[in-house]
Amino acid sequence: MEGISGDDGNLYRLFLSTENQESRSIEGAFAFYFKYKFRLHDDVNEVSHIYPYINERVIAIKQSNFDWDNDGIIRIISPSKNGERMAISGDDNWATSTHEITQDDINSSLDIQMIKNKQADIRNNNVVIYLENQYGELLPFYSIPIGGIPKYKYSIGIKPKAPIR
């Protein structure tokens, strides 16, 4: 790993290689992590994504984030959730929220989207986020969603009328 140039604190770019001294990518490889410490994009049009995989043991997730500085929103996209918001923290504090997992979400990834506030002028905002299941066990985030990017399965809720007699 090599630090990004400039005033980057502890920011790094990770590259997986098959060679010790050469950057030769590993096709199909991806990384996972449990506690994500990163800098939000300064570009308000960029959206950061993490993809926790939800197995059959998970019935709820608790997310915790630190030092968000109220710099945007965090939302969940899944087969059963179309943008459910998570709690966000202010400056130098923690926020947590708990979110139910439905049967439709089992054996799929969630798309946790971190969307920067378009009106804020916050730069170099370093944040921390992690997820736990209902037992307090950390859930891994993947850089690529297992099973593909989740899509919300919407229902328009129209019921046919009974025939007129």
N, C-alpha and C positions, 0 to 999 in steps of 0.2 A: 504494500500500500504506500501511496505517496501523497503527502499533504497538498492541498490546493494552494496555489500561490496567493500572497497577500495576507490580509488580516483574517485568517480562516479559523482561528481557535483550534479545535480538534476535528476539523472536517477532513474526510478522506474519500478517495475514489477507490473502489475495489475492482480488480480485474482478475478473473480466474484464467490460468494459463496451463498448458500441458508442458511448458518448458520453464526451467529455472531462471534463465537469463534473457528470455525472449517472450514477447507478448503474442502467444498463439492461443486463440480462444478455444474453449471447450464447447462444442456444439451441444445444445440441449441442457447445459449446466445452469443452475440458478442457486441463489443464496437465500438463507432464511435467518431470521434474528428474532429475539424475544423482546428486547427493549430497544426502541428506535430513538436515537438522538440525532437530530439533523437540523439543517437550516432551511426554513421555508424559502421558496423562490422569492426573489425581489420582484419578478415579473408577475403582475396581477392576473395575467392570462394563463399562467401555468397552474396545473392542478397536480398535487402529489398523491400517489396511490400506495396503499399497502393492502395485501391480500391474505388475511388469516383464513386457514382452512377449517371448516366446521365439520367435525366427525359426529358419529351417533351418540357420543357421551355428553355433548355440549347442549345444555338447555337454556343457558343465559351467558352473556359476556358482560364483564365489567371493564370499562376502559378508564384509564387514568392518564392525564396529560399534565405537563408542567411548563410554566413560563410561556404560555401561548400568547400572552399580551393582548388578548381579545383581537387577534390579527386574522379574522376570518371565521370560517366554520369548519366543522368536521361532520361528515354525513356518511350514512351507510346505504349502499345499493346492494340488494340481494334479491333472490326470487320473491321474497315476501315484503321487502322494504324498498320504497322508492324515495330515498333521500331522508330517512329518519336522522334527526340531528343528535349529536352527542354533546355533552357539556364541554365547554372550553374554559381554560384557566386565564387569569389575568397575569399581571407582571409578578414574577417570583413567587407563584403559589401553584397548588395542585387543584385540579377539578376531576371529578369522577362521575360516571353515569352507568347505569345498568340497562341492558337491552335484551329482551326476550328473543330466543331463537325458536323459530317455528319448524314444523316438519319439512316445509318446502326448502329451508336453508341447510338441512342436514346433507352431508357429503357434497358440499360445494364450497366455494370460496366466497367471502364477503369482499366487496370493494369499498374500503374505507378511504374516502376522498377528503383531502385537506385543501380547502379552497381559500385563497388569500382574500382579504377584505380589499375591494377595489378602491375604496375611499381612503384607506389608511396609507400613511407614508412611513411605515415601519420597515427598516432595512436590517439585514443581518440578524434576523430573528431566529435564534436557536431554541428548539423545543424538544421535549421528550414525550413519547407516548408508548403505552404498553397495554395489553389485553390479558385478562384472566378469565377462566371458566368459572362455573359456580362453585368449584372446590378450591379456588384460589391458585390454580395451576396456570402458569404463563402459557399463552398460545403463541405459536410461532407465526411470524408474518413471512410471506414469500414475495420475492421480487417479480414473479410471474404467477398468475392465478392458476391453481390446480383445477383442471376441468374447464378452463377458459374464463373470460371476464363474465361475472354474473349479470344477468338481465332480469329486471323486474317483470314478474308475470302478473299483468294487470287483468282485472275483470271489470267489465262495464256494468254489471249488475242488472241487466234487463231481463225481466221474466215475461214469458208469453202470457197473453190474456186468455182467460177461459172463453171458450166459444160462446156466442150469444145463442140462446135457444128460443 
